[in-house]
Amino acid sequence: MIEIQNVTKRFGGVTAVDDVSLTIAENEFFALLGPSGCGKTTLLRMLAGFEEPDSGVLSLDGSDLIGVKPYKRPLNMMFQSYALFPHMSVLDNVAYGLKMEGVKKAEARSRAAEALEQVQLGHTASRRPAQLSGGQRQRVALARALVKRPRVLLLDEPLSALDRQIRGEMQIELKRLQHQVGITFVVVTHDQEEALTMADRIAVLRDGHVEQVGAPDELYERPATRFVAGFLGDANLFPAGTQGEEIVVRPERLRLALAADASSLVGLADTRSGRIAEVAYLGTARKYVIDLKGGGTAQARVASVDDTRPLTAGDEVVVGWAPADGVVVDAGGAPVPAVAETVHA
Amino acid sequence: MRGRVGGKVLGVGFAATLAFLYLPILVLVVLSFNASGLPTSWGGFTTGWYSELLNNDGLTKAFLNTLIVAFWATLISVVLGTLLAFGLEKAVKSTGLDAVSYIPMIIPDIVLAIALLSFYNLVFTQWLGLSLGLWSVILGHATFGIAFVAIIVRTRLRHFDDSMVEASLDLGANELRTFRHVTLPAITPGIVAGALVAFTLSLDEFVIAFFTAGTSVTFPIQVYSMVRFGVTPEINAAATLVVGVSLVLTVLALRLRGRSETTL
């Protein structure tokens, strides 16, 4: 549905988007995920028409988007700041896009009222945006974009301005809304948890290029690069092979036993020995940090239900992983720490 | 106890300041209703000087001229001042240009008046063979009016979120409609406040008008020429009217400006 082919965009000497190619399918909830400066917002703004690519192809349903003014594209955007018009009532904000399309005033107002009902804000129609809470403003911005029935809804960091608690609810709410209206959502976010929760597929971007595209579980379980492994959750990286390849093992998949009990670990691809440095009790699991012999650390996460005999700091242990649990990644790109912490906003 | 004494001292000081500022104006207003026509004796209440004022062709003509000047000078100031505000706020961010744009506001009137007179004489009179008149006063007043409008509109623009323009484009409005429906309403209080300031300043501006009016006469010039033969009760009446108009316009401008800074 959306075709992005070899798109490049430079600002001055900086290449914000570097030869990116992506295909986004009809009705997909697609996330562009990456740290700030990775080019995800520039990509979104190119889809909306606020920036034009220097080279490459952008098309929607087979028709070229390049050179088409923002107000002629069947995509609508929800802005990070919401960008509600302060001098208009909530209802007029939502009706604005319809009026600009040439929809009759009465019809525009009734459709806008309907859209407000859809986000449970019918009662705020006559208020000004300044009189609403952050969460309400966000839903008005959503209604304002959706009332146009666009082919695609673009969302720029939609939840970043909200409190942590509301954010969780809105993740579910956005997902529900996307199913209900049945249109393609493209969301830009730097929050890996947000992307994992909401998206059908995620493109992880870094320094203007795509590192990997895939479903959330695919990216988490089978990361293609050490950057993806480190950006989505915690990862252990063990050197392997001669070309500088590494093996990624998720902490919950790392097997752990006392050195004396090493024989209890069977069917492993490889093992390392070390000593427990730290133990953190997380409720549902225990997190162990292990100093490996020969340098480096590893992290293991053992679910509390399986942790019948908790280990303590100083215990000599053996860690290992089953062949299916180790993912080989190439060494491309800048190094990440041997144990990459979860990236939080 | 001390607090109350302090309060009294403050109160007296405040009253003295008010008297210092407004007593002369109050005397002027009272004298404009004085039937005797003399500043030294009260001859009873009359509105006669106001009707005389209306019959004074020189004064009414001059007042009409002043309204014409103020109207056109304000119009030019609003259009160019708003453009200047956009340019300085959105296009070129340069403190040097910023400073230059304030010069017409802070430069002494007499200096600006001499500069404008020399310039107009050279360009309009010498080269183009035109003679100075109301139109050159209009240009002169627009010179400082632009700066005042620009500074007031800028405060408004500074608080304007550019993503609102993008949101409007995204929702299907072209550039022109976006300006009309989103940008303009957001800065309108600033534009109106700026217009009121420009209008008020033009109404009673004397120095520049005196220098650049050629043979035309504006209200302050007419008053000045009448005062040379002594202050007449008519002039008191005329001055009272100007005070009234200026006061109303200033209060309006302050209120709009206040609102433009608090909302958004």
Interface residues (C-beta under 8 A of the other chain):
Chain A: A48 G49 F50 K69 P70 Y71 L75 N76 M77 F79 Q80 S81 A83 L84 F85 P86 H87 Y96 G97 M100 E101 A130 R144 A145 K148
Chain B: D161 S163 M164 E166 A167 S168 L169 D170 L171 G172 A173 N174 R177 H181 V182 P185 A186 T263 L264
